[in-house]
Amino acid sequence: MTIDYSLIIQELNPIKIIQETAQVKELSLDYYYFSPILEKKLQDKIADLIVIPTSEEEVLKVAQICVKYHIPLTVRGAGTGNYGQCIPLNGGIVLDMTEMKKIKWIKSGIACVEPGIKMSILEKETKKQGWELRMIPSTYKIATLGGFIGGGSGGIGSINYGQLRDRGNLNRVRVVTLEKEPRIIELQGDETQQINHAYGTNGIITELEIPLAPSYNWVEIIVIFKDFLSALKFGQTLADSDGIVKKLISIHANPIANYFNSLNSYILNGEDCALLSVDENSLFALQKLVKEFEGKITYQENLEKNKTFSLIEFTWNHTTFHARKIEPNITYLQTFFFSLEKVEEMYNYFGDEVMMHIEFLRVGGKAIPAGLQLVKYSTEARLNEIIKYHEDNGAFIANPHTYILEDGGRKHIEPEQLKFKKMVDPYGLMNQGKMRSWES
Ligand SMILES: Cc1cc2nc3c(=O)[nH]c(=O)nc-3n(C[C@H](O)[C@H](O)[C@H](O)COP(=O)(O)OP(=O)(O)OC[C@H]3O[C@@H](n4cnc5c(N)ncnc54)[C@H](O)[C@@H]3O)c2cc1C
């Protein structure tokens, strides 16, 4: 069916829209190009229209129009996703949620917000009451909370609170459906799993209630080590040191730090290093631990005091971002190793072709090393070979080179989630082509 957008635009009035081609193109894409595979597949995808609602009522109206004319709908936060999660495969409307950014309330360790709020802005407010976000992606300065729930997995803070999908990390959401008669539904507790990391295929989130964490005075620290294994073992020991309050343990094998231009005076020759965030009251204990592993602290600064940079923006997938600025052919993997031995095995096997970048996080109550390794990309066949070698040898890869939910970290869609999709999006209009089990 051909869609007459002049009619749609009239019906959308007075909701804000963007039609100008360059802007539509920009707001149709995300950071998909970190993957050479996705770059080829997605670079030409573009929406027909960008719609920017400012309230739940406007979202409901957009949903009604999409259902009435069978228009594909792709929800977008800040567009910092890495797997083309908010790139429309079949045109239609991209719903930009960044104007729905109200903080409704913050009390007793819980925040209730609209989904388009930037995480950095929300955290500024929660800190006034002694709270902070449990976990943030390294893109927290611009990324939205709705986008983090819809497309993210974890980040700085995951060493304490696990991943977004872990029970208890999301209290409640309000969601607009794309049923014959679109409506607003509320999901509580475990029910929120239906929309968690669903790439916006299961309804439009219009409100979120999240639990917070007590706020600390974080000190950012760089430690350099004589070799990678010392850095890695230090990371695991720090992760397991329950008395040391920390938020970030990011380990980088030589020569990764050479890509961190602003940190060159602290890591002179790309040494194996750890980038950390530790509570100021844990510094004494940390220094002892550093000594035990023969490390050397080369940088130490209170997060609030350093206005020029934060170490956060060199960790998680920002590591890949900095590497690509210098060597654009670099891409990355996302790997759960579950043991230091497995990290060591892959580190020795691949050498500099797959440079080892580890983030420690809590999975099922245990601190484990997860890789965001930097890969020197040569061909798609070789990349697949590298992935297969990891999988054949007991490492779990959440493939970042696919936009299909089931081929990435999820591996499969729960039957309840599919059932939920049938209810909230019976015409399959939301983020078409991203959920294989629906398409088939
Ligand atoms: C340099 C770099 C570093 C990164 N580091 C991390 C990291 O540390 N941890 C991490 O998890 N991710 C990371 N990411 C990925 C991404 O930045 C985060 O997941 C971020 O939170 C996404 O937020 P966003 O607002 O940009 O969402 P978008 O990219 O705009 O959207 C993400 C997904 O959520 C859906 N969505 C957005 N809003 C809604 C809504 N209101 N209702 C329903 N669905 C919605 C979209 O359809 C899309 O599928 C990184 C990316 C880059 C480029």
The ligand as an SDF file (V2000), in Angstrom:
LIG
                    3D

 53 58  0  0  0  0  0  0  0  0999 V2000
   30.7190    4.8500   21.9010 C   0  0  0  0  0  0  0  0  0  0  0  0
   29.5630    4.0170   22.3960 C   0  0  0  0  0  0  0  0  0  0  0  0
   29.6080    3.4670   23.6650 C   0  0  0  0  0  0  0  0  0  0  0  0
   28.5380    2.6910   24.1590 C   0  0  0  0  0  0  0  0  0  0  0  0
   28.6230    2.1390   25.4110 N   0  0  0  0  0  0  0  0  0  0  0  0
   27.5900    1.3830   25.8680 C   0  0  0  0  0  0  0  0  0  0  0  0
   27.6290    0.8120   27.1800 C   0  0  0  0  0  0  0  0  0  0  0  0
   28.5350    1.0570   27.9670 O   0  0  0  0  0  0  0  0  0  0  0  0
   26.5900    0.0170   27.5550 N   0  0  0  0  0  0  0  0  0  0  0  0
   25.5170   -0.2010   26.7430 C   0  0  0  0  0  0  0  0  0  0  0  0
   24.5870   -0.9240   27.1440 O   0  0  0  0  0  0  0  0  0  0  0  0
   25.4540    0.3540   25.5200 N   0  0  0  0  0  0  0  0  0  0  0  0
   26.4390    1.1440   25.0710 C   0  0  0  0  0  0  0  0  0  0  0  0
   26.3500    1.7260   23.8390 N   0  0  0  0  0  0  0  0  0  0  0  0
   25.1050    1.5970   23.0780 C   0  0  0  0  0  0  0  0  0  0  0  0
   24.1230    2.7840   23.3930 C   0  0  0  0  0  0  0  0  0  0  0  0
   24.8340    3.9900   23.5000 O   0  0  0  0  0  0  0  0  0  0  0  0
   23.3680    2.6220   24.6980 C   0  0  0  0  0  0  0  0  0  0  0  0
   22.7140    1.3950   24.7580 O   0  0  0  0  0  0  0  0  0  0  0  0
   22.3700    3.7650   24.9310 C   0  0  0  0  0  0  0  0  0  0  0  0
   21.8250    3.6480   26.1960 O   0  0  0  0  0  0  0  0  0  0  0  0
   21.2520    3.8170   23.9190 C   0  0  0  0  0  0  0  0  0  0  0  0
   20.4660    4.9510   24.2360 O   0  0  0  0  0  0  0  0  0  0  0  0
   19.8690    5.8660   23.0710 P   0  0  0  0  0  0  0  0  0  0  0  0
   19.0120    6.9070   23.7000 O   0  0  0  0  0  0  0  0  0  0  0  0
   20.9290    6.3550   22.1810 O   0  0  0  0  0  0  0  0  0  0  0  0
   18.9520    4.7900   22.3540 O   0  0  0  0  0  0  0  0  0  0  0  0
   18.6810    4.4820   20.7600 P   0  0  0  0  0  0  0  0  0  0  0  0
   19.9660    4.0850   20.1480 O   0  0  0  0  0  0  0  0  0  0  0  0
   18.0440    5.7070   20.2090 O   0  0  0  0  0  0  0  0  0  0  0  0
   17.6710    3.3360   20.8800 O   0  0  0  0  0  0  0  0  0  0  0  0
   18.0680    2.0650   21.3100 C   0  0  0  0  0  0  0  0  0  0  0  0
   16.8920    1.0920   21.1340 C   0  0  0  0  0  0  0  0  0  0  0  0
   15.8700    1.4160   22.0560 O   0  0  0  0  0  0  0  0  0  0  0  0
   14.6220    1.6180   21.3870 C   0  0  0  0  0  0  0  0  0  0  0  0
   13.9300    2.7100   22.0740 N   0  0  0  0  0  0  0  0  0  0  0  0
   14.3820    3.9710   22.2940 C   0  0  0  0  0  0  0  0  0  0  0  0
   13.4770    4.6820   22.9750 N   0  0  0  0  0  0  0  0  0  0  0  0
   12.4070    3.8590   23.1740 C   0  0  0  0  0  0  0  0  0  0  0  0
   11.1340    4.0220   23.7750 C   0  0  0  0  0  0  0  0  0  0  0  0
   10.7560    5.1650   24.3420 N   0  0  0  0  0  0  0  0  0  0  0  0
   10.2750    2.9640   23.7590 N   0  0  0  0  0  0  0  0  0  0  0  0
   10.6240    1.7790   23.2010 C   0  0  0  0  0  0  0  0  0  0  0  0
   11.8190    1.5700   22.6150 N   0  0  0  0  0  0  0  0  0  0  0  0
   12.7090    2.6040   22.6020 C   0  0  0  0  0  0  0  0  0  0  0  0
   14.9890    1.9750   19.9500 C   0  0  0  0  0  0  0  0  0  0  0  0
   13.9600    1.5940   19.0590 O   0  0  0  0  0  0  0  0  0  0  0  0
   16.2420    1.1590   19.7460 C   0  0  0  0  0  0  0  0  0  0  0  0
   15.9040   -0.1350   19.3400 O   0  0  0  0  0  0  0  0  0  0  0  0
   27.4220    2.4860   23.3260 C   0  0  0  0  0  0  0  0  0  0  0  0
   27.3800    3.0430   22.0480 C   0  0  0  0  0  0  0  0  0  0  0  0
   28.4310    3.7980   21.5880 C   0  0  0  0  0  0  0  0  0  0  0  0
   28.3430    4.3990   20.2130 C   0  0  0  0  0  0  0  0  0  0  0  0
  1  2  1  0
  2  3  1  0
  2 52  2  0
  3  4  2  0
  4  5  1  0
  4 50  1  0
  5  6  2  0
  6  7  1  0
  6 13  1  0
  7  8  2  0
  7  9  1  0
  9 10  1  0
 10 11  2  0
 10 12  1  0
 12 13  2  0
 13 14  1  0
 14 15  1  0
 14 50  1  0
 15 16  1  0
 16 17  1  0
 16 18  1  0
 18 19  1  0
 18 20  1  0
 20 21  1  0
 20 22  1  0
 22 23  1  0
 23 24  1  0
 24 25  2  0
 24 26  1  0
 24 27  1  0
 27 28  1  0
 28 29  2  0
 28 30  1  0
 28 31  1  0
 31 32  1  0
 32 33  1  0
 33 34  1  0
 33 48  1  0
 34 35  1  0
 35 36  1  0
 35 46  1  0
 36 37  1  0
 36 45  1  0
 37 38  2  0
 38 39  1  0
 39 40  1  0
 39 45  2  0
 40 41  1  0
 40 42  2  0
 42 43  1  0
 43 44  2  0
 44 45  1  0
 46 47  1  0
 46 48  1  0
 48 49  1  0
 50 51  2  0
 51 52  1  0
 52 53  1  0
M  END
$$$$
